Amino acid sequence: MMNIVHEHIIDQKVEVKQPGSMTSAFNKLKGACLYMACGAIGYFPFHTLRIFFLRMLKAKIGKRTGVYRGFEVRSPWKLKIGSGSIIGHGALLDARSGLTIGNSVNLSNEVMIWTLHHDYNDSGFAQSGAPVVIGDYAWICSRAIILPGVTVGEGAVVAAGAVVTRDVAPYTVVGGVPAKAIARRNENLNYDLGDAILPII
């Protein structure tokens, strides 16, 4: 009798619903829509329009700041940008773990700032990350990459193409892969990049 019951159970196809699978599917769809919306904002005309929609998504952006076309932002509600700063063409701002950019900061074209990545030693390839902070008057040059958990100090400069894996001291110039100190910067800085913003592009 037990064998008959056992065979009957084996022959039946039992559909087991994973708990929360509908919620997971909805969250993926929601995330995809937000991702596309944030990507579209980067191609709207005029800084004021792009900044308006970023603020609608709860980004905190100061006055006289410019966000140039083609930038990409993730989780804008965790993004803070100070006043008189410039975000260059094609910049990638990953704010998923929190991203703070100070006043009079210059992010040049195609800079990438990451706050979240994967733990390559984790058996499940789990996500790992930490907030990134860019201090006032910092200059991140073209195609530099800032990795999760990094603080770039006030007035610091990250050279083009550098990969920053550790904190950068204030008024220090770093370059290379991984980035290392290569020079010092003048500490008597007093400028507002808002004066240099071209309103249309």
C-alpha positions in Angstrom: 0.0 0.0 0.0 2.8 2.4 0.9 4.5 1.7 -2.5 1.3 2.5 -4.4 0.9 5.8 -2.5 4.6 6.6 -3.0 4.4 6.0 -6.8 1.2 8.1 -7.0 2.9 11.0 -5.4 5.9 10.7 -7.6 3.7 10.7 -10.8 1.9 13.9 -9.8 3.4 17.2 -10.8 3.3 19.4 -7.8 3.7 23.2 -8.4 5.3 24.8 -5.4 4.9 28.6 -5.3 7.9 30.4 -3.9 7.0 32.8 -1.1 7.2 36.4 -2.3 7.7 35.5 -5.9 5.0 37.9 -7.1 6.6 40.6 -4.9 10.0 39.9 -6.3 8.7 40.1 -9.9 6.9 43.4 -9.1 10.1 44.9 -7.5 12.1 43.9 -10.6 9.6 45.6 -12.9 9.5 48.7 -10.7 13.3 48.8 -10.6 13.5 48.4 -14.4 11.0 51.3 -14.9 12.9 53.5 -12.5 16.2 52.7 -14.2 14.7 53.7 -17.6 13.2 56.8 -16.2 16.5 57.9 -14.7 18.2 57.1 -17.9 15.8 59.3 -19.9 16.3 62.3 -17.6 19.9 62.4 -18.6 18.8 63.3 -22.2 16.3 66.0 -21.4 17.2 69.5 -22.8 18.4 72.1 -20.3 20.0 71.7 -16.9 17.0 73.1 -15.1 14.7 70.5 -16.6 17.0 67.6 -15.7 17.5 68.9 -12.2 13.7 69.5 -11.8 13.0 65.8 -12.5 15.9 64.6 -10.3 14.4 66.7 -7.4 11.0 65.1 -8.2 12.8 61.8 -7.5 13.9 63.2 -4.1 17.5 64.1 -5.1 18.9 67.0 -3.1 20.6 69.4 -5.5 21.9 72.9 -4.6 21.7 76.1 -6.5 23.7 77.1 -9.6 24.6 73.4 -10.2 24.8 72.0 -13.7 24.1 68.4 -14.7 25.2 67.8 -18.3 23.5 65.6 -20.9 24.0 61.9 -21.0 24.7 61.3 -17.2 23.2 58.3 -15.5 22.0 58.1 -11.9 20.9 55.2 -9.8 18.7 55.7 -6.7 18.5 59.5 -7.0 16.7 59.7 -3.7 20.0 58.9 -2.1 21.9 61.6 -4.0 23.1 64.9 -2.6 24.9 67.6 -4.7 25.9 70.9 -3.3 25.8 74.3 -4.9 27.9 75.5 -7.8 29.0 72.0 -8.9 29.2 70.5 -12.3 28.4 66.9 -13.4 29.9 66.3 -16.8 28.6 64.5 -19.9 28.2 60.8 -19.5 29.0 60.7 -15.8 27.6 57.7 -13.8 26.4 58.5 -10.3 25.6 55.3 -8.4 23.8 56.5 -5.2 22.3 53.1 -4.1 24.4 53.1 -0.9 24.4 57.0 -0.6 26.4 59.6 -2.6 27.2 63.0 -1.4 28.9 65.6 -3.7 30.0 68.9 -2.1 30.0 72.5 -3.3 32.0 73.7 -6.4 32.9 70.1 -7.3 33.9 69.4 -10.9 33.0 65.9 -12.2 34.4 65.7 -15.7 33.1 63.7 -18.6 32.5 60.0 -18.1 33.4 59.8 -14.5 32.1 56.7 -12.7 31.2 56.7 -9.0 30.1 53.4 -7.6 28.6 52.8 -4.1 27.6 49.2 -4.7 29.3 46.2 -6.3 29.7 42.5 -5.7 31.8 40.5 -3.2 33.7 38.2 -5.5 34.6 35.9 -2.5 30.9 35.4 -1.5 29.5 32.0 -2.7 26.3 33.8 -3.8 28.1 36.7 -5.4 26.3 39.0 -2.9 26.2 42.8 -3.2 28.4 44.8 -1.1 28.8 48.6 -0.8 29.2 51.8 1.2 28.5 55.5 0.7 30.9 57.8 -1.3 31.6 61.4 -0.3 33.2 64.0 -2.6 34.4 67.0 -0.7 34.0 70.7 -1.7 36.3 72.0 -4.5 37.3 68.4 -5.5 38.0 67.8 -9.2 37.4 64.3 -10.5 38.9 64.2 -14.0 37.6 62.4 -17.1 37.1 58.6 -16.9 38.2 58.3 -13.3 36.5 55.6 -11.3 35.6 56.0 -7.6 34.8 52.7 -5.8 32.4 52.1 -2.8 33.3 53.6 0.6 35.7 56.2 -0.7 35.9 59.7 0.6 37.6 62.3 -1.6 38.7 65.1 0.6 38.2 68.8 0.1 40.1 70.3 -2.8 41.5 66.9 -3.9 42.1 66.1 -7.5 41.7 62.6 -9.1 43.7 62.4 -12.4 42.1 61.2 -15.6 41.7 57.4 -15.8 42.6 56.8 -12.1 40.9 54.1 -10.1 40.3 55.2 -6.5 40.1 52.4 -4.0 41.0 54.3 -0.8 40.2 57.7 0.8 42.0 60.7 -0.8 43.4 63.3 1.6 42.3 66.9 1.2 44.2 69.0 -1.4 46.0 65.9 -2.6 46.4 65.0 -6.3 46.2 61.2 -7.0 46.6 59.2 -10.2 47.1 55.7 -11.5 45.6 52.3 -11.0 45.2 52.0 -8.1 45.4 55.7 -7.4 48.3 57.0 -5.4 49.4 60.5 -4.3 51.4 62.3 -6.9 51.2 66.0 -5.9 49.7 68.6 -3.6 47.2 71.3 -4.6 46.9 74.9 -3.5 44.7 75.2 -0.5 43.6 78.8 -1.1 40.6 77.9 -3.3 37.6 80.2 -3.7 35.6 79.7 -6.9 32.0 78.9 -7.9 31.6 76.7 -11.0 28.0 77.9 -11.4 29.5 80.8 -13.4 30.8 78.4 -16.1 27.6 76.4 -16.8 26.3 76.5 -20.3 22.5 76.4 -19.9 21.5 74.5 -23.0 23.9 71.5 -23.4 
